[in-house]
């Protein structure tokens, strides 16, 4: 008897039967080939189908893409018949696993820059997106009617390509959502005004598809349960709109939340509770008779089972959970839940990477902090070794843990030495502030996996040249991390000087008035950690940018939380001296003296702990340097390098 009887029961969307209630929702990949499905995308989705997801929804496919813009190059495209062959190749690869697949049909409307689109964006009204800021061209009645037809023709292409259903992207502030919301739709004609008028665009798309294809192609509409922005649609609004969409012919509703610039974010960070939007799905389910899909940090089959079992929704979307572990459904069904690698909600490899690409005008494909093989599934296959080596991994941070596990999984004999009394390195420190416990959960998962893989883990083991030589390794993986930087104006021997790392280990500074030097991720997270401990905190950042090494969503949340707890954030603040409980600082060119300071916390970056590397590199047969020992960066890069060394050594 399965632990998850509700989750693994069948469900119908229209006339299509799904084998279980697990949905892989649309997530951007930046992995297309000039808009066409690439082999990497096929391999990526096949891996999730093999892992027994019930329904896969493609990333947003553009129903209209001006050829002059970057959108046409990097965005999945369904705007022309020439894309049907590659789409057909995808559906043909998925169906043998019994998984159904839907094409998500999308138009960005105003939520894109003209420089990326290639032309001026269009929208219901000439009101700019608060993030993209380009003033869009207001659509005429004829242009709206033409767009309805554009969506319908895209659905016909999806049907010809073998998709089991389509999903209309009507959430997250994109074009259909823009019509729903009074914040972006000020029209006074039949496509504006009351809720029915603002729903008309989507309703006409639904009815148009039904007129052409009947019951042959079920339609999911992805909507927001709440825009979470002033003037946007609320749950009460969407509870009135949802039945109109069903009346028009929608076969299921997929309930998400948020738009560009909203609090809460469309892609929920680790600060959000798990299942954070399930209440919105429940609210929509109360007013419709078709299946409803819930989403929002549902990264665990136990939570997914409870949501379905308690009738809060009929299906659950587990997107990032399936990035982290493509075999999650299969492991849950086989009662191997302890082997599921859960998404941490860090966003570093997925939405942060997409956002950074948009800002830089470049394109990097997605990956995953805990699964570096995302979108490189075939390229990065793990092959068993024919001649096992005795491998010594120095350092039990994220890079060392990954290298040890992957190497052992391929058949090597692996020992791991860690100088501290716990594994995790800086990732363990990163788990200390509120809302970041998922990093600690990941470390515990890795500890159990190392034990299962037979890795010999030694804590409190200091590495020296002699001790390394005595162990006689065939290869050494040098993952000894980094150490904090102390600037010349700080006397690190002073009683009131400490580092962010020491603080995050639990060594709380005495006194109440605390100054933190450095406004990067570590400084901000340390401020958050201390803000709940009755401290008056001032954070000083020399540059004009706070959180420069953070993803936009995490920084957006963290900055808001710091302001709510009264943390003073000062930019353009260059520290000149720290002396006698005072900090001398130049704030925007003016001298300021912070007095009666009880403690100064240094968070000014790190330098590689590489001193032992040069000493042993000539006396061991093979050596590889990875992670912060190579160059201080994020856990994303550290784990990726650990994976690569473990895969190739």
C-alpha angles and dihedrals in degrees: 000000000000120000086226110049095155095045093051097044120109123257134185128229104190106314094333119101119212118205093221142002098255115114127189101210127210114286126172115246107174083219104119127115104234089322096314125112109269126211088249090059091049091050090047094054094040089058090057092045090051086051088059105249108170097220131014120199116198122233113272110298114208113237088193125026123169105226093224095064135078089242089074091053103045105024121082105256133210097159096110139036090244088076094058097086095057091043089051090052088056097049091046090054094050103045098068088069093057092247120133121223133208130193114226110221113209145177118183098207109183096348096095137067119250088231090063097036095047094228138047110291119245130220142162090268134014093257116128125233108252090233105036092035098192111135106241126220111252110243117240122224090256091050091050091050089049090051090052087056090046090057091047093051089049089054090051089053090050089053092049089049091057102256115157093217143343133239121212110219099229100151143067094052098295123139101286090044089049089059091050095053129077087208091069103018116068095154120139097197127085092290094059141034115064127027093269092052092048089049094049096091092057093040091054091050090052095046091044092055091046091050091054101037107017113194093341093093118036116212126222116191115205109210138169118254085202132359090212092213132104111273093010129121116289132205088262090055093047092048086063095043096046096067089050090057091049090049088053090055109274110157096198140003125222110202121209132147147223138043134223107304096014128134106240102049126232090234103046114225125215090271089072119082118252112270089021097162099037091100089061091053089050090052092053093044088058091066105037137058099211124088116282126209121212124206140173124106094333095157101149131068091219091059091043091052092050093050092052096038092052090051094242088131139351097230136018127222111217104178107153089033087064092047089054094045120009090188094055095114093047092048091048092049090047091050093244095127092142088067095055112112103214127214111254095207090236093132090205098125100032124034095009089056092048092048093047090051091053092050094047095042089234129108127235120174119238124263134168131245093226096034114041092177093075110132089002096071098135095037094052102045114151114237125194115246122244094206112037117214132210101244126191117200114198110205134030100220122115094285094049094044092053095045092050095048096046094045092048091047089058092054105268123137103243134191123183124201121198122181094207126070092247137045124240106070113201091350088066089053090048089057093061102081119081116281096020101092092116088079089059090049089053091052091051089050091052092049090056093046092050089052092050091048092053097245112162105229120196118188124197088025115144115203121226132165091256096048092048093050091048090056089057098213122190088212137009125211106204107208101148096141127211142291132227121274118237115202120225093250092061123082101213091194091064116112094231096050120091139151130250088241092059091047093051088051086064101265096134115197117244120244130034109260109078129177118199118201111212133038100213124111095285094050094047093046091049089052089052090049092052097039092079093053101073095265130144103222132195117185120200123202120183096206130057094252127079119199094013091160094048134090115256096245097048091046091048091055096041095049090051092050092048092052091049090055093048100251110160111227115197121186126192087033113142114190114223102176144357112206141145097354091312134107119206110206138170108224111194089333097313123109116242128179118207107205137197093024113173097196141002118213117202116215102158101132135272141269126219118268093224104135095109094047096074091047096055102030092088098043103050122069095235134008135180126190118208143163123013090342085070096039130336109252138124131311087254092069094037094055092043090054091046090052092049094050092045090050097049107030 
